[in-house]
Amino acid sequence: MEFKDYYKVMGVARDATEAQIKQAYRKLARKYHPDVSKEKDAEARFKDVGEAYEVLKSPEKRAAYDQLGKGHSAGQDFRPPPDWDAGFEFSGAGGRDAAFSDFFESLFGAQRRQGAGGNRGAFRPGRGEDHHAKVLLDLEATLHGGARQLTLRVPEIDSDGRLATRERTLNVQVPKGILPGQHIRLAGQGARPPADGAPDSGAPGSGAAGDLFIEVEFQPHPLYKIVGRDLYLDLPVAPWEAALGASVKTPTPGGTVDLKIPAGAHAGSKLRLKGRGIPSSPPGDLYVILQIALPPANDDNAKAAYAAMAAALPFSPRANLGV
Amino acid sequence: MPTMQDQTLSGAIFEESALLTVKDLSRMCAVDERHIVEFVEEGVLNVVEVDTAEWHFSGSALRRARLALRLERDLELNLAGVALALELMEELQHLRRELQARR
């Protein structure tokens, strides 16, 4: 296990005041919060910052950590000495849903769990907690519906009272037409009901299990851009197809169709195929954006054709620029 | 909780079926009912008009409430700050979509 330098993570000095630590946390949290951040590694960074703050904001944990940290530096191999936390009193914090690092859990995991349990189970006694997860699906899953194997990471308390992450694999029938940001609700797939008697006995109680809510997002698709319930497709057409109008083959989620290009279409023209987006209720639309593709002038025939066009058409593409 | 699933599980699209009460949201978000009421009072959550005395929310309130709770807890925002952040995030999402659609 690697030793973690929480002061370095937070970018504060070892003698930083509580106010400085709080200020540093707020700044970093705003920067890396996965709901607001555009940084690539936001989620991992935010977790590190949250973990560091969890320790440094609590005078007891910070004192214990400082005691331990003497002679250790970040990344160094580390094993906590037995009874390292003797003499420190911990108050439970609770309220987070993800596991912190092994380093954190080996130090503070067991203490924290003791205080955290009671608070969360209190909302409906006898019923298990609801669980939440987020998955990235292929667009085809919502276009056609179908079963997908999902791997979820479930935070769980192990026999030592530490919070650890376990992988859980589920086969889930994805409802056709589900939109990004919506949830699949799987009844009874959340936490087991709390035990009837002693809260830590581990035996499931008689109440109902909680539900599992899976929030859906989609991977980028090679053809279609996903904008809410609508899909956007860039469709290349030849200059004469755009100028004269044509019927061209176009891919759509429901299969290839013949699309009528109106005469006089130009690059960027937007054609709407109503109801051919994501099959939600109401269904989204498919927007086809035309792109003009120029044939290469790479042989005498092609060059002659371009030259003939130049001779035949009194056309100045720069007329509007005053030149 | 079952560990491995061989059979395929089916679930509905939550947002399309659900009409939620304060109690439902409180359980799904694992917070006190008073907290949900405060969200309504601050305009973080909108009540759907229904012909009963009890408040009801659309299914999309779940995502919003959970987002609000994360912002509150992780960024140490107060309710007014959460409400403002949500409004700005919504506007940002709207503008990003416009931009994507135009690009």
HADDOCK unambig.tbl for C-alpha pairs under 7 A between the chains (distance, minus, plus):
assign (segid A and resid 26 and name CA) (segid B and resid 75 and name CA) 6.01 0.50 0.50
assign (segid A and resid 29 and name CA) (segid B and resid 74 and name CA) 6.85 0.50 0.50
assign (segid A and resid 29 and name CA) (segid B and resid 75 and name CA) 6.00 0.50 0.50
assign (segid A and resid 30 and name CA) (segid B and resid 75 and name CA) 6.45 0.50 0.50
assign (segid A and resid 120 and name CA) (segid B and resid 30 and name CA) 6.34 0.50 0.50
assign (segid A and resid 123 and name CA) (segid B and resid 27 and name CA) 6.19 0.50 0.50
assign (segid A and resid 123 and name CA) (segid B and resid 30 and name CA) 6.80 0.50 0.50
assign (segid A and resid 123 and name CA) (segid B and resid 32 and name CA) 6.67 0.50 0.50
assign (segid A and resid 124 and name CA) (segid B and resid 27 and name CA) 6.98 0.50 0.50
assign (segid A and resid 130 and name CA) (segid B and resid 28 and name CA) 5.64 0.50 0.50
assign (segid A and resid 168 and name CA) (segid B and resid 3 and name CA) 6.60 0.50 0.50
assign (segid A and resid 168 and name CA) (segid B and resid 4 and name CA) 6.88 0.50 0.50
assign (segid A and resid 169 and name CA) (segid B and resid 4 and name CA) 6.29 0.50 0.50
assign (segid A and resid 169 and name CA) (segid B and resid 5 and name CA) 6.96 0.50 0.50
assign (segid A and resid 170 and name CA) (segid B and resid 4 and name CA) 6.95 0.50 0.50
assign (segid A and resid 170 and name CA) (segid B and resid 5 and name CA) 5.55 0.50 0.50
assign (segid A and resid 171 and name CA) (segid B and resid 5 and name CA) 6.68 0.50 0.50
assign (segid A and resid 171 and name CA) (segid B and resid 7 and name CA) 6.74 0.50 0.50
assign (segid A and resid 171 and name CA) (segid B and resid 8 and name CA) 4.70 0.50 0.50
assign (segid A and resid 171 and name CA) (segid B and resid 9 and name CA) 6.01 0.50 0.50
assign (segid A and resid 172 and name CA) (segid B and resid 8 and name CA) 5.32 0.50 0.50
assign (segid A and resid 172 and name CA) (segid B and resid 9 and name CA) 4.72 0.50 0.50
assign (segid A and resid 172 and name CA) (segid B and resid 10 and name CA) 5.93 0.50 0.50
assign (segid A and resid 173 and name CA) (segid B and resid 8 and name CA) 6.31 0.50 0.50
assign (segid A and resid 173 and name CA) (segid B and resid 9 and name CA) 5.90 0.50 0.50
assign (segid A and resid 173 and name CA) (segid B and resid 10 and name CA) 4.94 0.50 0.50
assign (segid A and resid 175 and name CA) (segid B and resid 12 and name CA) 6.42 0.50 0.50
assign (segid A and resid 175 and name CA) (segid B and resid 13 and name CA) 6.50 0.50 0.50
assign (segid A and resid 178 and name CA) (segid B and resid 13 and name CA) 6.38 0.50 0.50
assign (segid A and resid 182 and name CA) (segid B and resid 13 and name CA) 6.99 0.50 0.50
assign (segid A and resid 182 and name CA) (segid B and resid 15 and name CA) 6.24 0.50 0.50
assign (segid A and resid 183 and name CA) (segid B and resid 13 and name CA) 5.89 0.50 0.50
assign (segid A and resid 183 and name CA) (segid B and resid 14 and name CA) 5.37 0.50 0.50
assign (segid A and resid 183 and name CA) (segid B and resid 15 and name CA) 6.69 0.50 0.50
assign (segid A and resid 184 and name CA) (segid B and resid 11 and name CA) 5.69 0.50 0.50
assign (segid A and resid 184 and name CA) (segid B and resid 12 and name CA) 5.82 0.50 0.50
assign (segid A and resid 184 and name CA) (segid B and resid 13 and name CA) 4.97 0.50 0.50
assign (segid A and resid 184 and name CA) (segid B and resid 14 and name CA) 5.60 0.50 0.50
assign (segid A and resid 185 and name CA) (segid B and resid 11 and name CA) 5.26 0.50 0.50
assign (segid A and resid 185 and name CA) (segid B and resid 12 and name CA) 6.10 0.50 0.50
assign (segid A and resid 185 and name CA) (segid B and resid 13 and name CA) 6.72 0.50 0.50
assign (segid A and resid 185 and name CA) (segid B and resid 14 and name CA) 5.63 0.50 0.50
assign (segid A and resid 186 and name CA) (segid B and resid 10 and name CA) 6.85 0.50 0.50
assign (segid A and resid 186 and name CA) (segid B and resid 11 and name CA) 5.06 0.50 0.50
assign (segid A and resid 189 and name CA) (segid B and resid 1 and name CA) 6.68 0.50 0.50
assign (segid A and resid 190 and name CA) (segid B and resid 1 and name CA) 6.94 0.50 0.50
assign (segid A and resid 191 and name CA) (segid B and resid 1 and name CA) 6.00 0.50 0.50
assign (segid A and resid 192 and name CA) (segid B and resid 1 and name CA) 5.43 0.50 0.50
assign (segid A and resid 227 and name CA) (segid B and resid 97 and name CA) 6.21 0.50 0.50
